[in-house]
Amino acid sequence: MKKTVAALLAIAAIAGSLVSVAPAAHAGGGAVAAGVAGGLIGGAIIGGAIASAPRPYYGPAYYDAPPPGPGGCYYRRERFWDGYEWAFRPVRVCY
């Protein structure tokens, strides 16, 4: 945003110096050169003022812990007694 404002002010300064010089262009080359020099100096002053402005302070930032990676889980068959016979069932094991 700051660069955009600086660019717009520089363009406005150059355009203003060219507009103010147009009626005096018949007076000779010295008037044109003075207008261009004035515009460049004015743009440098305005650009320097914008560039030297203090930077905003945003304070300390809070960063949450990263999400856990893919789970280290797998399914394993376990044998269990159901009261009548031995049976198997899948059991999820995570580490």
Distance bins in CASP14 RR format, pairs under 12 A and 6 or more apart:
PFRMAT RR
TARGET T0000
AUTHOR 0000-0000-0000
RMODE 2
METHOD distances of the structure
MODEL  1
1 7 0 0 0 0 0 1 0 0 0 0 0
1 8 0 0 0 0 0 1 0 0 0 0 0
1 50 0 0 0 0 0 1 0 0 0 0 0
1 53 0 0 0 0 0 1 0 0 0 0 0
1 56 0 0 0 0 0 1 0 0 0 0 0
2 8 0 0 0 0 0 1 0 0 0 0 0
2 9 0 0 0 0 0 1 0 0 0 0 0
2 47 0 0 0 0 0 1 0 0 0 0 0
2 48 0 0 0 0 0 1 0 0 0 0 0
2 49 0 0 0 0 0 1 0 0 0 0 0
2 50 1 0 0 1 0 0 0 0 0 0 0
2 51 0 0 0 0 1 0 0 0 0 0 0
2 52 0 0 0 0 0 1 0 0 0 0 0
2 53 1 0 0 1 0 0 0 0 0 0 0
2 54 0 0 0 0 0 1 0 0 0 0 0
2 55 0 0 0 0 1 0 0 0 0 0 0
2 56 0 0 0 0 0 1 0 0 0 0 0
3 9 0 0 0 0 0 1 0 0 0 0 0
3 10 0 0 0 0 0 1 0 0 0 0 0
3 47 0 0 0 0 0 1 0 0 0 0 0
3 50 0 0 0 0 1 0 0 0 0 0 0
3 51 0 0 0 0 1 0 0 0 0 0 0
4 10 0 0 0 0 0 1 0 0 0 0 0
4 11 0 0 0 0 0 1 0 0 0 0 0
4 50 0 0 0 0 0 1 0 0 0 0 0
5 11 0 0 0 0 0 1 0 0 0 0 0
5 12 0 0 0 0 0 1 0 0 0 0 0
5 46 0 0 0 0 1 0 0 0 0 0 0
5 47 0 0 0 0 1 0 0 0 0 0 0
5 49 0 0 0 0 0 1 0 0 0 0 0
5 50 1 0 0 1 0 0 0 0 0 0 0
5 51 0 0 0 0 0 1 0 0 0 0 0
5 53 0 0 0 0 0 1 0 0 0 0 0
6 12 0 0 0 0 0 1 0 0 0 0 0
6 13 0 0 0 0 0 1 0 0 0 0 0
6 43 0 0 0 0 1 0 0 0 0 0 0
6 44 0 0 0 0 0 1 0 0 0 0 0
6 46 1 0 0 1 0 0 0 0 0 0 0
6 47 1 0 1 0 0 0 0 0 0 0 0
6 48 0 0 0 0 1 0 0 0 0 0 0
6 49 0 0 0 0 1 0 0 0 0 0 0
6 50 1 0 1 0 0 0 0 0 0 0 0
6 51 1 0 0 1 0 0 0 0 0 0 0
6 52 0 0 0 0 0 1 0 0 0 0 0
6 53 0 0 0 0 0 1 0 0 0 0 0
7 13 0 0 0 0 0 1 0 0 0 0 0
7 14 0 0 0 0 0 1 0 0 0 0 0
7 43 0 0 0 0 0 1 0 0 0 0 0
7 46 0 0 0 0 0 1 0 0 0 0 0
7 47 0 0 0 0 1 0 0 0 0 0 0
7 50 0 0 0 0 0 1 0 0 0 0 0
8 14 0 0 0 0 0 1 0 0 0 0 0
8 15 0 0 0 0 0 1 0 0 0 0 0
8 43 0 0 0 0 0 1 0 0 0 0 0
8 46 0 0 0 0 0 1 0 0 0 0 0
8 47 0 0 0 0 0 1 0 0 0 0 0
8 50 0 0 0 0 0 1 0 0 0 0 0
9 15 0 0 0 0 0 1 0 0 0 0 0
9 16 0 0 0 0 0 1 0 0 0 0 0
9 39 0 0 0 0 0 1 0 0 0 0 0
9 42 0 0 0 0 1 0 0 0 0 0 0
9 43 1 0 0 1 0 0 0 0 0 0 0
9 44 0 0 0 0 0 1 0 0 0 0 0
9 45 0 0 0 0 0 1 0 0 0 0 0
9 46 1 0 1 0 0 0 0 0 0 0 0
9 47 1 0 0 1 0 0 0 0 0 0 0
9 48 0 0 0 0 0 1 0 0 0 0 0
9 49 0 0 0 0 1 0 0 0 0 0 0
9 50 1 0 0 1 0 0 0 0 0 0 0
9 51 0 0 0 0 0 1 0 0 0 0 0
10 16 0 0 0 0 0 1 0 0 0 0 0
10 17 0 0 0 0 0 1 0 0 0 0 0
10 39 0 0 0 0 1 0 0 0 0 0 0
10 40 0 0 0 0 1 0 0 0 0 0 0
10 41 0 0 0 0 0 1 0 0 0 0 0
10 42 0 0 0 0 1 0 0 0 0 0 0
10 43 1 0 1 0 0 0 0 0 0 0 0
10 44 0 0 0 0 1 0 0 0 0 0 0
10 45 0 0 0 0 0 1 0 0 0 0 0
10 46 1 0 0 1 0 0 0 0 0 0 0
10 47 1 0 0 1 0 0 0 0 0 0 0
10 48 0 0 0 0 0 1 0 0 0 0 0
10 50 0 0 0 0 1 0 0 0 0 0 0
10 51 0 0 0 0 0 1 0 0 0 0 0
11 17 0 0 0 0 0 1 0 0 0 0 0
11 18 0 0 0 0 0 1 0 0 0 0 0
11 39 0 0 0 0 0 1 0 0 0 0 0
11 43 0 0 0 0 1 0 0 0 0 0 0
11 46 0 0 0 0 0 1 0 0 0 0 0
11 47 0 0 0 0 0 1 0 0 0 0 0
12 18 0 0 0 0 0 1 0 0 0 0 0
12 19 0 0 0 0 0 1 0 0 0 0 0
12 39 0 0 0 0 0 1 0 0 0 0 0
12 42 0 0 0 0 0 1 0 0 0 0 0
12 43 0 0 0 0 1 0 0 0 0 0 0
12 46 0 0 0 0 1 0 0 0 0 0 0
12 47 0 0 0 0 0 1 0 0 0 0 0
13 19 0 0 0 0 0 1 0 0 0 0 0
13 20 0 0 0 0 0 1 0 0 0 0 0
13 35 0 0 0 0 0 1 0 0 0 0 0
13 36 0 0 0 0 0 1 0 0 0 0 0
13 37 0 0 0 0 0 1 0 0 0 0 0
13 38 0 0 0 0 1 0 0 0 0 0 0
13 39 1 0 1 0 0 0 0 0 0 0 0
13 40 1 0 0 1 0 0 0 0 0 0 0
13 41 0 0 0 0 1 0 0 0 0 0 0
13 42 1 0 1 0 0 0 0 0 0 0 0
13 43 1 0 1 0 0 0 0 0 0 0 0
13 44 0 0 0 0 1 0 0 0 0 0 0
13 45 0 0 0 0 1 0 0 0 0 0 0
13 46 1 0 0 1 0 0 0 0 0 0 0
13 47 0 0 0 0 1 0 0 0 0 0 0
13 50 0 0 0 0 0 1 0 0 0 0 0
14 20 0 0 0 0 0 1 0 0 0 0 0
14 21 0 0 0 0 0 1 0 0 0 0 0
14 35 0 0 0 0 0 1 0 0 0 0 0
14 36 0 0 0 0 1 0 0 0 0 0 0
14 37 0 0 0 0 0 1 0 0 0 0 0
14 38 0 0 0 0 0 1 0 0 0 0 0
14 39 1 0 0 1 0 0 0 0 0 0 0
14 40 1 0 0 1 0 0 0 0 0 0 0
14 41 0 0 0 0 0 1 0 0 0 0 0
14 42 0 0 0 0 1 0 0 0 0 0 0
14 43 1 0 0 1 0 0 0 0 0 0 0
14 44 0 0 0 0 0 1 0 0 0 0 0
14 46 0 0 0 0 0 1 0 0 0 0 0
15 21 0 0 0 0 0 1 0 0 0 0 0
15 22 0 0 0 0 0 1 0 0 0 0 0
15 36 0 0 0 0 0 1 0 0 0 0 0
15 39 0 0 0 0 1 0 0 0 0 0 0
15 43 0 0 0 0 0 1 0 0 0 0 0
16 22 0 0 0 0 1 0 0 0 0 0 0
16 35 0 0 0 0 1 0 0 0 0 0 0
16 36 0 0 0 0 0 1 0 0 0 0 0
16 38 0 0 0 0 1 0 0 0 0 0 0
16 39 1 0 0 1 0 0 0 0 0 0 0
16 40 0 0 0 0 0 1 0 0 0 0 0
16 42 0 0 0 0 0 1 0 0 0 0 0
16 43 0 0 0 0 0 1 0 0 0 0 0
17 24 0 0 0 0 0 1 0 0 0 0 0
17 31 0 0 0 0 0 1 0 0 0 0 0
17 32 0 0 0 0 1 0 0 0 0 0 0
17 33 0 0 0 0 0 1 0 0 0 0 0
17 34 0 0 0 0 1 0 0 0 0 0 0
17 35 1 0 1 0 0 0 0 0 0 0 0
17 36 1 0 1 0 0 0 0 0 0 0 0
17 37 0 0 0 0 1 0 0 0 0 0 0
17 38 1 0 1 0 0 0 0 0 0 0 0
17 39 1 1 0 0 0 0 0 0 0 0 0
17 40 1 0 0 1 0 0 0 0 0 0 0
17 41 0 0 0 0 1 0 0 0 0 0 0
17 42 0 0 0 0 1 0 0 0 0 0 0
17 43 0 0 0 0 1 0 0 0 0 0 0
18 24 0 0 0 0 0 1 0 0 0 0 0
18 25 0 0 0 0 1 0 0 0 0 0 0
18 32 0 0 0 0 1 0 0 0 0 0 0
18 35 0 0 0 0 1 0 0 0 0 0 0
18 36 1 0 0 1 0 0 0 0 0 0 0
18 38 0 0 0 0 0 1 0 0 0 0 0
18 39 0 0 0 0 1 0 0 0 0 0 0
18 40 0 0 0 0 0 1 0 0 0 0 0
19 25 0 0 0 0 0 1 0 0 0 0 0
19 35 0 0 0 0 0 1 0 0 0 0 0
19 39 0 0 0 0 0 1 0 0 0 0 0
20 31 0 0 0 0 1 0 0 0 0 0 0
20 32 0 0 0 0 0 1 0 0 0 0 0
20 34 0 0 0 0 0 1 0 0 0 0 0
20 35 1 0 0 1 0 0 0 0 0 0 0
20 36 0 0 0 0 0 1 0 0 0 0 0
20 38 0 0 0 0 1 0 0 0 0 0 0
20 39 0 0 0 0 1 0 0 0 0 0 0
21 27 0 0 0 0 1 0 0 0 0 0 0
21 28 0 0 0 0 0 1 0 0 0 0 0
21 29 0 0 0 0 1 0 0 0 0 0 0
21 30 0 0 0 0 1 0 0 0 0 0 0
21 31 1 0 0 1 0 0 0 0 0 0 0
21 32 1 0 1 0 0 0 0 0 0 0 0
21 33 0 0 0 0 1 0 0 0 0 0 0
21 34 0 0 0 0 1 0 0 0 0 0 0
21 35 1 0 1 0 0 0 0 0 0 0 0
21 36 1 0 0 1 0 0 0 0 0 0 0
21 37 0 0 0 0 0 1 0 0 0 0 0
21 38 0 0 0 0 1 0 0 0 0 0 0
21 39 0 0 0 0 1 0 0 0 0 0 0
22 31 0 0 0 0 0 1 0 0 0 0 0
22 32 0 0 0 0 1 0 0 0 0 0 0
22 35 0 0 0 0 0 1 0 0 0 0 0
23 31 0 0 0 0 1 0 0 0 0 0 0
23 32 0 0 0 0 0 1 0 0 0 0 0
23 35 0 0 0 0 0 1 0 0 0 0 0
24 30 0 0 0 0 1 0 0 0 0 0 0
24 31 1 0 1 0 0 0 0 0 0 0 0
24 32 1 0 0 1 0 0 0 0 0 0 0
24 33 0 0 0 0 0 1 0 0 0 0 0
24 34 0 0 0 0 1 0 0 0 0 0 0
24 35 0 0 0 0 1 0 0 0 0 0 0
24 36 0 0 0 0 0 1 0 0 0 0 0
25 31 1 0 0 1 0 0 0 0 0 0 0
25 32 1 0 1 0 0 0 0 0 0 0 0
25 33 0 0 0 0 0 1 0 0 0 0 0
25 34 0 0 0 0 0 1 0 0 0 0 0
25 35 0 0 0 0 0 1 0 0 0 0 0
25 36 0 0 0 0 0 1 0 0 0 0 0
26 32 0 0 0 0 0 1 0 0 0 0 0
27 33 0 0 0 0 0 1 0 0 0 0 0
27 34 0 0 0 0 1 0 0 0 0 0 0
27 35 0 0 0 0 0 1 0 0 0 0 0
28 34 0 0 0 0 0 1 0 0 0 0 0
28 35 0 0 0 0 0 1 0 0 0 0 0
29 35 0 0 0 0 0 1 0 0 0 0 0
29 36 0 0 0 0 0 1 0 0 0 0 0
29 37 0 0 0 0 0 1 0 0 0 0 0
30 36 0 0 0 0 1 0 0 0 0 0 0
30 37 0 0 0 0 1 0 0 0 0 0 0
31 37 0 0 0 0 0 1 0 0 0 0 0
31 38 0 0 0 0 0 1 0 0 0 0 0
32 38 0 0 0 0 0 1 0 0 0 0 0
32 39 0 0 0 0 0 1 0 0 0 0 0
33 39 0 0 0 0 0 1 0 0 0 0 0
33 40 0 0 0 0 0 1 0 0 0 0 0
34 40 0 0 0 0 0 1 0 0 0 0 0
34 41 0 0 0 0 0 1 0 0 0 0 0
35 41 0 0 0 0 1 0 0 0 0 0 0
35 42 0 0 0 0 0 1 0 0 0 0 0
36 42 0 0 0 0 0 1 0 0 0 0 0
36 43 0 0 0 0 0 1 0 0 0 0 0
37 43 0 0 0 0 0 1 0 0 0 0 0
37 44 0 0 0 0 0 1 0 0 0 0 0
38 44 0 0 0 0 1 0 0 0 0 0 0
38 45 0 0 0 0 1 0 0 0 0 0 0
38 46 0 0 0 0 0 1 0 0 0 0 0
39 45 0 0 0 0 1 0 0 0 0 0 0
39 46 0 0 0 0 1 0 0 0 0 0 0
39 47 0 0 0 0 0 1 0 0 0 0 0
40 46 0 0 0 0 0 1 0 0 0 0 0
40 47 0 0 0 0 0 1 0 0 0 0 0
41 47 0 0 0 0 0 1 0 0 0 0 0
41 48 0 0 0 0 0 1 0 0 0 0 0
42 48 0 0 0 0 1 0 0 0 0 0 0
42 49 0 0 0 0 0 1 0 0 0 0 0
43 49 0 0 0 0 1 0 0 0 0 0 0
43 50 0 0 0 0 1 0 0 0 0 0 0
43 51 0 0 0 0 0 1 0 0 0 0 0
44 50 0 0 0 0 0 1 0 0 0 0 0
44 51 0 0 0 0 0 1 0 0 0 0 0
45 51 0 0 0 0 0 1 0 0 0 0 0
45 52 0 0 0 0 0 1 0 0 0 0 0
46 52 0 0 0 0 0 1 0 0 0 0 0
46 53 0 0 0 0 0 1 0 0 0 0 0
47 53 0 0 0 0 1 0 0 0 0 0 0
68 94 0 0 0 0 0 1 0 0 0 0 0
70 94 0 0 0 0 0 1 0 0 0 0 0
71 92 0 0 0 0 0 1 0 0 0 0 0
71 93 0 0 0 0 0 1 0 0 0 0 0
71 94 1 0 0 1 0 0 0 0 0 0 0
71 95 0 0 0 0 1 0 0 0 0 0 0
72 92 0 0 0 0 0 1 0 0 0 0 0
72 93 0 0 0 0 1 0 0 0 0 0 0
72 94 1 0 1 0 0 0 0 0 0 0 0
72 95 1 0 1 0 0 0 0 0 0 0 0
73 90 0 0 0 0 0 1 0 0 0 0 0
73 91 0 0 0 0 0 1 0 0 0 0 0
73 92 1 0 1 0 0 0 0 0 0 0 0
73 93 1 0 0 1 0 0 0 0 0 0 0
73 94 1 0 1 0 0 0 0 0 0 0 0
73 95 1 0 0 1 0 0 0 0 0 0 0
74 90 0 0 0 0 1 0 0 0 0 0 0
74 91 0 0 0 0 1 0 0 0 0 0 0
74 92 1 0 0 1 0 0 0 0 0 0 0
74 93 1 0 1 0 0 0 0 0 0 0 0
74 94 0 0 0 0 1 0 0 0 0 0 0
74 95 0 0 0 0 1 0 0 0 0 0 0
75 88 0 0 0 0 0 1 0 0 0 0 0
75 89 0 0 0 0 1 0 0 0 0 0 0
75 90 1 0 1 0 0 0 0 0 0 0 0
75 91 1 0 0 1 0 0 0 0 0 0 0
75 92 1 0 1 0 0 0 0 0 0 0 0
75 93 1 0 0 1 0 0 0 0 0 0 0
75 94 0 0 0 0 0 1 0 0 0 0 0
76 88 0 0 0 0 0 1 0 0 0 0 0
76 89 0 0 0 0 1 0 0 0 0 0 0
76 90 1 0 0 1 0 0 0 0 0 0 0
76 91 1 0 1 0 0 0 0 0 0 0 0
76 92 0 0 0 0 1 0 0 0 0 0 0
76 93 1 0 1 0 0 0 0 0 0 0 0
76 94 0 0 0 0 0 1 0 0 0 0 0
76 95 0 0 0 0 0 1 0 0 0 0 0
77 86 0 0 0 0 0 1 0 0 0 0 0
77 87 0 0 0 0 0 1 0 0 0 0 0
77 88 1 0 1 0 0 0 0 0 0 0 0
77 89 1 0 0 1 0 0 0 0 0 0 0
77 90 1 0 0 1 0 0 0 0 0 0 0
77 91 1 0 0 1 0 0 0 0 0 0 0
77 92 0 0 0 0 0 1 0 0 0 0 0
77 93 0 0 0 0 0 1 0 0 0 0 0
78 86 0 0 0 0 0 1 0 0 0 0 0
78 87 0 0 0 0 1 0 0 0 0 0 0
78 88 1 0 0 1 0 0 0 0 0 0 0
78 89 1 0 0 1 0 0 0 0 0 0 0
78 90 1 0 0 1 0 0 0 0 0 0 0
78 91 1 0 1 0 0 0 0 0 0 0 0
78 92 0 0 0 0 0 1 0 0 0 0 0
78 93 0 0 0 0 1 0 0 0 0 0 0
79 85 0 0 0 0 0 1 0 0 0 0 0
79 86 1 0 1 0 0 0 0 0 0 0 0
79 87 1 0 0 1 0 0 0 0 0 0 0
79 88 1 0 1 0 0 0 0 0 0 0 0
79 89 0 0 0 0 1 0 0 0 0 0 0
79 90 0 0 0 0 0 1 0 0 0 0 0
79 91 0 0 0 0 0 1 0 0 0 0 0
80 86 1 0 0 1 0 0 0 0 0 0 0
80 87 1 0 0 1 0 0 0 0 0 0 0
80 88 1 0 0 1 0 0 0 0 0 0 0
80 89 1 0 0 1 0 0 0 0 0 0 0
80 90 0 0 0 0 0 1 0 0 0 0 0
80 91 0 0 0 0 1 0 0 0 0 0 0
81 87 1 0 0 1 0 0 0 0 0 0 0
81 88 0 0 0 0 0 1 0 0 0 0 0
81 89 0 0 0 0 0 1 0 0 0 0 0
82 88 0 0 0 0 0 1 0 0 0 0 0
82 89 0 0 0 0 1 0 0 0 0 0 0
END
